[in-house]
Amino acid sequence: MDKKKLRFVILKALDEKKDPFIELQSEEIPEQEIFEQGGFLQREGYIIGNTYADNTIYIWGRLTKQGEQFLEDNKGWRKAYKGLKELRDWIK
């Protein structure tokens, strides 16, 4: 998955009050990549309040205004991601 799209999915999950790690487990994305992008989003100001131990995010933070703006600017991905997820669930 493209890094920008992965960041979108993480922010979308947080916006919906879900755990991004749990949401992405079924996507076969390496754990390390999820945590690296979560750290990136915090460093860049899209998320605030992640709690870390050993480079693992144990408690995800919340969106900042910048994170909300990223979701708004890329809202076309929301429909595409939802459609792909529904298709994958249907194929199973």
Secondary structure, 3 states (H helix, E strand, C coil): CCHHHHHHHHHHHHHCCCCHHHHHHHHCCCHHHHHHHHHHHHHCCCEECCEEECCEEEECCEECHHHHHHHHHCHHHHHHHHHHHHHHHHHC
